Amino acid sequence: MSPKHQEYQTKLLEIGEALGYESRRSFRKSAMGDAVWLERTSAKYARTLLPVTAFKLLSFETGKEIREALMTLQVISPALGVLVIIEEEYARRAQELKKYDAETYPQHIRRLAERIKRGVELTFRVEVWGQKDVDRLHQEYVEEMLPLKQLKVRRRRKKG
């Protein structure tokens, strides 16, 4: 697992927690996503916590592996499955390719993922995100909320 993969996996887990979900790296051993957001209240009426959103991070995958990632998301069966393209990794890998460069290879992979996801859209909700999508959510729900959380902790300490 590359450092970028780990970075974005951590960001997704932090976003999920900030939104009030239980965040895990995987749903279960038979359905290994890269991040899963689980509805905490579902334990009151279901045998397990129910997956709201599941993510597979794509950093080196091509057609066959993207299909496998999509199948993994289907096995997890969340309300929303998300394929996250780590464009920086694909741009780095483009140096080894003759047909693509650092700009066109990530674009090619995104188009490929979009085309593959269309094959399951009637039975399964899935989106394709990039690093900017994750960064925006992390900024909005984790980084900008951190000062507010720290302020609440300080206020509690003063009262106590």
Secondary structure, 3 states (H helix, E strand, C coil): CCHHHHHHHHHHHHHHHHCCCEEECCCECCECCCEEEEEHHHHHCCCCCEEEEEEEEECCCCHHHHHHHHHHHHHHCCCEEEEEECHHHHHHHHHHCCCCCCCHHHHHHHHHHHHHHHCCCCCCCEEEEEHHHHHHHHHHHHHCCHHHHHHHHHHHHHHC
